[in-house]
Amino acid sequence: MDTLLFGTGGTPLSAAGRSSFEGVERIAELGLGAMEIEFVHGARMKAEEAQRVGSMAKAKEILLSAHGPYYVNLASLEPPKIEASHHYLLNTARACHHLGAKWFTFHSAFYQKQDKEVVYGLVKTALLKLKQSMHDEGIDDVMIRPELTGKATQFGDLDELIRLSQEVVGVLPCIDFAHAHARTGGKNNTAEEFGAIMTALEKGLGRAMLDHMYIHMSGIAYSDKGEQHHLVLEESDLKWREILDVLREFDVKGEVVCESPNLEEDALLMQKYYKVLE
């Protein structure tokens, strides 16, 4: 990719309707460059509709991505739930393929008091299986992007995601800076800490990672147990301007998906600030 695009997690609030097609239309009208389609309750979009949305996005030069179902748990203590999670993610990959979406993200697993290395092994095995299933169906054009999660009880800290991406081809992290801030109880909120995250990504995964960043941004409320809920940027203590400063310093390319409650307002706010840095 050759630039950093800004967009919304889901159809903008100001769209004429709630469909993804209307969402893409509104993203283009607003002058934003990306939209993440939310399959958080299951990827049920029919192939024909996905292709229609994808055609609109291509015509409007809007980058599409997707968020998989919330109820994925690749390390469940109940094997049938791991198998169900596989199908949820495969359906998401299928939808992305029809959409022409570049990648999709999801929350991989919960530790559930299991040893972290055991959970890591379960997640890795599940993603290798998912990659094989995608390949068998000819879905080699969609990247898997497990998300940096917002609670210490969830699999998906920075080190785990870098290691996973090193060991499974076609996997890269989705970096949620608000989650990084929340899961550490308020750390990861200085330019130095943001820079350390970027340095670790580049060192572990190469310049290609920085050229294909998939970023979630929002304000966030948190406790000592981690993430509680998203907030409007200016109502949060997250130093989002410093994050964008660091992204500019590292010449990052890819997309920033805004998950704030006001969606397009904060997406436009970040885009405006970032363009001044160019």
N, C-alpha and C positions, 0 to 999 in steps of 0.2 A: 504494500500500500504506500501511497505517496503523501498522505496527509493525516491529520487527526480530525475525525468527524464527531459531531455531537448529536445526540438524539434522545429519545424517550423510551422508558420501559413500558411498552404498551401504547395503545392509541392515545394521542394527545387529548386532554380534557376538552379542548375547544373544537374538536372535530365535529363534523355534521352528524355523525353517528358513531357507534362503538365498534364497527367492523374494522378489520385490519386494512381493507381496501381504502376505507375512508380515512384511516389513520395515516397511511402513506400519502394520500392526497394532502392532508393537513400538514404533515411534516415538510413536504415540498413548499407549500404556501408560506410556512413560517421561516423558510430558509435554513432549516436544519438538514443534516445529512444522513441520519441513521434512525432506525427504529427496531427495537427488540420486541418480537411478538411473544406474548405471554401464554404459554401452554401449561400454566401452573396447575390446572385441574385435568390435564390430559390433552394430548395432541390429536384433536378430533377433526381438524380441518381437512375437507375432502381434497383430493389431488387437483381437481379442476379449479376449485377456489384458490388453492395455494398457487397454482400456475397463473391465475388471473392477478393475484396480488403481486407475485413476482414480476410479471410483465410490467405492471404499473411502476413498481420500484425501479426496474431497469430503465424504463423510459424517463423517469424522474431523477435518475442517478442517486437513488437512496440505498444505502447499505442496510441489508436485513440481517438480523440475528434472531435467536429465540432462547427462551427460558423454559427448561423442562419442568415436569410436575414436581410439586413440593413433597409429595409422599414417596419419593425415591429414597431407599436406604440399602446400599450395596453391601452393608455389613450387618444386616438384620440377624437377630438370634433365631429367626424363623426362616428357613430356606425358601419356602414358597414366596415370601416377600422379596427376597433377592431376585428370584425368577420374574416376579411381577415387575420389579424395578427395571430389569433388563428390557422387558417389552415396552414399558413407558418410554425409556430412552431411545429404543429402536424406532418407535412410532414418531418420536420427536425428530430423529435423524431423517426419517422418511419425509416428514413434512418440510424440513429444511431443504431437502433435495428438490422437492417440487417448487418450493419458494425461490430457490436460488440463493438461500441464506448461506452466509459464509461459515457460520459456526453456531453452536448452542452451548448454554451453560446449565448448571444444576447443582444442588447441594448433594454431595456424594453419599454421606453416611453419618451415623452417630456412633460414638464409641461404645455406649451402653455398658460401661465398666469393663469392657474387654481390653486386653493389652493393645497398645497402639500399633505395635508391629503386626499383630494378628489382623487388625482392622486394615492396615495398609495393604497386607497381602490379599485380603478379600476384595478390596477396591481395585487393586491392580488386576487381579484375575477377572473381575467383572468387566473391566474396561477392555481387556484383551479379547474377551468373548464378544463384547459389543462391537469392537473394531472388525472382528472376523465376520459377524453377522452383517454388518454394513457392507463389507467388501463383497460378500456373497451375493448381495442385492445390487451391487454396482454403485453403492453410495460411498464413493471415494473422494467426493468434492466437498464434504462437510467435516469441519474440525470439531473435536470434542474438547470442551473448555470447562473442566470442573472449577467451581467457584471457591475463592477464599472466603471462609464462613465466619459468622459473627459471634459464635459462642465456643468456649473451650471444650464443651461436650460434643462438638461436631468435628468430624474429620475435615481437614482442609486448611491447615496453617500454611504459611509460605514455604517452609522447608519441605513439607510433605508434597505440595503441589509441584515444586521444582523437581524433586526426586521422581515423582510419578511421570512427569513430562520427559525426563531423561530416559526412562525405562519403557515407555509405551509410545511408539511412533504414532503421530497424528493427534497427540494430546498436548495442549498448552493450558496454563492457568487463565482463569478470568479473575482479574484483580479488583476486589472491592475494597477501596480505601477506607470507607466507613466501617466495614466489618473488621478490617485490620486494627482500627482504632478501638472498636467496641470489645473485641475478644481479648484485648490486653488491658482492659479496664481504664482506658484513657491514654495509653501510650500511642506510639505511631501517630504523632500529631505535630511534628516539627519538620522543617525542611531537611534537616540532617537525617531524620528517620525515614522520610519519604525517599530521600536519595539513597539510603541504605537498601530499601526495598528494590529500587530500580537497579542498583549495582548488583544485588544478589541475583536478580532475574537475568541481567546481561551476562554475568559470570557463569551462571548455571546453564543458561539456555541459548546464549549467543545473541548477536545483534538481530537475528531474525525475530526473536521474541519482541524486541522493542519496535520492530517494524510491523508487527501484527498484534498490537495490544488490544485487549478486550477489557474494558474498565467499567465498573459500576461506581456511581457517585451519588451521594445524597447526604443530607444531615442525618444524625442518628442519636437516639436516646439509648442509654445503656446503664447497666448496673455492674456490680462486681462479678456477676454471672455472664456478662456480655450483652449482646444486642437485645433491645426491647422492641423498638419500632423506628421507622424512618421519620425524619423531620425535614422541614424546609431548610435549605442551607443556612440562611441567616438566623435561624432559630436554634442552631446547633453550635457546639464548640469546635466542630471539625474545621481545621484551617485549610479550606478548599482552595483558596488562592495560592497558598504555598505549594499545594499538590500540583496545580497547573503550572506554576513557576518551574517546578522540578521536571514535569513532563516536557516543557519547552526546552529546558537545559539538556535533557537527554534526547531531544529531537524525536520524540515518540510519534509513531503513526498507528492508525487503527481507529477505534471508536470509543467514545465515552457515552455510556447509557445513564441517563438521569433517572433515579428512582425516588426522588423527592415527592411528597404528596401533591405538589403543584406542577409536577412533570415538566411541561414545556417552558414554564417561566424560569425555572432553575437551569434547564438545558440551554436556553437562550442567554441567561446570565453568564454561564460558564463559557459559552461560545464567544460572547462579546469580550469577556476578559481575556480569553486566550488569543483572540485575533489581535488585540493590542500588543501582545508580546511578540508577535511575528515580525 
